[in-house]
Amino acid sequence: MTMTDKKIFDKKEVSQVLLVGIDLAQPDFYESMEELRELTLTAGGNIVGQVIQKRRSIDKNHIL
């Protein structure tokens, strides 16, 4: 490994993360969102916001 390679690997980048969820009235939805939040923080992500949309069903015309 060259000195240039070492600098690349030593650089810590923090990802800016927007959590997005679709609430289909599932009983464990908010627990799943909390788990996603914890996983993001554990991975070193910086959560900048959260968007939750309540829907009766998933609409195939709108995919994120």
MORA-V352216 format. One line per field, one symbol per residue. phi: phi as a letter, one per 40 degrees, with the letter a starting at -180 (. if undefined). psi: psi as a letter, one per 40 degrees, with the letter a starting at -180 (. if undefined). A space follows every 50 residues. Layout:
phi = ???
psi = ???
This chain:
phi = .cccccccccccbbccbbcbabcbgccbdccccccccccccccgcbcbia bbbcbcacbccbbc
psi = hidddddddehhhhhhhhhhihhffideddddddddddddddeeihheih hhhhidihheehh.
